[in-house]
């Protein structure tokens, strides 16, 4: 939540908040100055915000030990003045409520393999490319990096996904710790740096194979007043109830793509084509 000086209302929703701060503080920009690269940044940010939530929610609440630990932690943070017994009682209720909502974000026994494989892919895509002060668009963090951080820092906290991260992407946990305190980092926009290119290619491949097919199917279901989204993701059936907000996300991605000049679209079209993204943008 954020309220600018002189405003009466609180603003919510992380993406509009980020862009509002970007407009307010351009000297510490987190969006690449090149419009084509800014589009890629937005696409990855949206993927992290809307698809990465599935990794985080699923891995937090599926396994008993991880769910119990997360519920106690959240209860203690929310109810600091209560007794241990009261915190434990609230944690049990909160855990039950969250687990009952897993299907709302697409986590079910049927979709579990898709979500778990997707989490492993993002670990591979980032863990093989990013370390130290290296980011998706150079040596300074972008909006896309911060959006991925928002999901992954929770996954690096919860027992089950943390152990997977340490096993499959051992440098990624320290990358998250460095990004957590990036206030003094200047850096340069270097979108063609080898580590940035490799990381982006892995993430964009996931967007083309997983996120954009889901967004397209969700938009059709939401706009057609259907009760279920059904789509094949990497050959596996994925189903959940439609989310009208994510239909708006898809429309915004397509709007941003169409707003680019022909020259800017040509700059990133090969990268998007190779990742299987381009056909979803027109």
N, C-alpha and C positions, 0 to 999 in steps of 0.2 A: 504494500500500500504506500501511496505517496501523495503529498499535497504540496503543490508549489506555493511559494510566498504570494500572498494576496488572494489565493483561491479558497473557496468555502468548502468545496467538495473533495473527498478523497478519491484518488484514481486507483484503479485496480487493473490487473492483467499485465503480466510481465513484459510482453512484447511492446505494446503501446507505451508502457512506462520507460522502457529502454530507449525508444525513439524520441520520447519527450525529453529525456535527459540528454540524448545526443544533440538535439536541436538547441538545448540550453547551454551545453558545455562542449562546443566543437573543438576546443583546444586539447581535449583529452578524448578524441574520437575513438569509438570502438567499431566503426563501420569503414571498410576500405574506401578510399576516395574514388576509385574507378567504378563507374556505375555497373559494369558487367560483374566485377568481383563483389560489389555490394549486393547484387542479386543472389549470387551463390551463397553469400553470408546469410542473407535472409532465409533462403531455402533450407540451409543446414540448421539455422536457429529454429525454424518452424518444426522441422523433423525432430530435433531434440526436445522441444517443448511438448509436442503432441504424440510422438511415437515413443520417445524415451520414457515418458510417464509409465508406459506399459512395462518396461524393464523394471523400473523402480517399484511400482505398486505390486507387481507379481512376485518379485523376489523378496519383498519385505513381508508379505502376508501369506505366502504359500506354506512355508515350513514352520513347524511349531516353535522351535527354539529361536529362530530369527524373529518371528511375530511376537513372541512373548517379551523378548528383550526390547524390541521397538516400542511396544505398547507401554512398558514400564517407563522407558525414557521419555516418551511423549507425555505420559501422565504426570511425571515429576516436573516436567517443564511447564505444563499448563496449570498444575495444582500444587504449587510449591508449599502452601500453608497447611496442607492436609496431613493427617497421620499416615504412617506406612500402610496400615490396614485399609484406609480409605483410598490411597493411591493404588494399591493392588486391586481393590474392587473396581475402581474406575478403569484401570488398565484391562481387566478382563472384559468389561462391557465394550470398551473401545475396540479391542482386538476383534471381538465377535462382530461388531458393526462393520469394521473395515473388511473383514473377510467376506461378509455378506454382500459387499459392494464390488468384489473383484470382477464379476461379470460385466459391470458397467464400463470398466475400462478395457474390456476384451480378454480378461484372464479367466480361462476355464480349463477343465481337463483336456478339451479338444485343442485349444489354442496354445496350451502351455509349451509344447515343443517349439512352436514358431517363435514365441517370445524368448524362450531360453536360448535358442540358436541365434536369435537376433542380438541378444546381449553378448554372447561369445564373439559374434562378428564385430561389434563395435569395439570390444576389447582388442581384437586383432588389428582392426583398422587404425586405431589410435596408438596402441601399445607398441606397434612395430615402427612407428614414425615419430612420435612426440616424446621428447624428454627435455629436461631443463627448461629453458626459456624459448622453446620452439612452439609455434602455434599454427593454426590452419591457414593463415594468410601472411606469415612472416614471423618476425621476432617480437611482435607485440600482440596482445590478445584482442580478439574481435568479439562481436556480439555472438557469433556462432560458438566460439570457445566457451564463453560464459554460459550459454544455454546448455551445452553438453556438460559443463562443470556442475550445473544445478542438479542434474539427474545423477551423474556419476559420483558426486561427493556423498550422496545418500547411499548409493550402492557400495561405496567404499567404507561406509559406517556399519551397515547391517551385516550380520555374521556370514550368511551363506554367500551373497554376491561379493562380499569383501574377500572371502577365501578364494573364490574363483578369480577375482582380479589379481590377487597376489600370485596365483598359480600361472595364469595365462598372460598377464600383462604387468609384470612386476615393477616396471618403471612408471606405470600410469598413476599409481597411488601417490608417489612423490611429486609427479607433475601436477596433480590436483592440489597438493599442499602448497606448491610454489604459486599456483594461480590464485589460491586463497588469499595471498598477500602480494598482489601485483601492483600495489599503489605507486611504487617508485619506478616501475618498468616504463621505459620509453620505447625502444625498439623501432623497427622499420616495417613498412608494408612491403613484403617480398613474396608475392603470391606464387612466383615461379621457383622458389627455393625447393630443393629436392624433398625435404621432409614435409613441407607444406603440400606439395603436389601429391605425394604418396598418401598422406593422411586424407586429403580431400577426395582423392579417387576412391579410396575405400569407403568413405562415408557416402559419397554420391552414388556408388553402386548399390548401397543399401537403400538409399532413397528411391532409386529407380526400380528396384526389385521388390521392395516391401512397402515403403510409405506412400508413394504416389499411387500405386494400384489401390491401396486402401482408401486414400483420399478420394479418388475418382469414384469408387464404388459407394463410399459413404455419402458423397454429394448426390449421387443418383438416388440413393435410398432416402436421404433426408428431403430432397426436393420432390420426390414422388410419394411422400407420406408413407413409406414402407416401414415395417416394424423391425426389419433385420437387414444388416449389411452382410453380404456374402461375397467372398472373393477368394481366388486362388493366390496364395503367396508362396513363391518357390515350389509350386506344385502341391501345396497343402491347403486344405480348406480352412479359411479363417472367417469367423462369424461373430457379430456382436450387434447390439442395438445401435442405430444411427445417432451421431452427435451433430446437431445443427451448427454448433460453433466450429467444428472442424470442416464443415462445408464452406463456412466463411473463410477459413484459413486457405482452402484450396482456391477459392475465388480470388483471394488477395495475391496468392502466388502467381496465378495466371495474369492478373492485372499488372503486377510488377514486371512480368516478362513482356507483355505487350507494350508497356510504357518505355521499354528500352529502345534506343535507336537501332537501326539495322546494323550499324557498325559494331555496337556493343553486343548485340545478339551473336554476331559472327565471331566475336572474341571467345565466347564460352560455349557456343553450340557444339563444337567437337567434343569438349569435355562432357557435356550433358548427353550427347548422342552416345558416346562410348559407355556411359553409365546407365543407359536405358531410361533417362529422364525426359528427353526432348519431346517424345510423342505425347506426353501428358500435359504439356505447357501451351500448346496452340489452341 
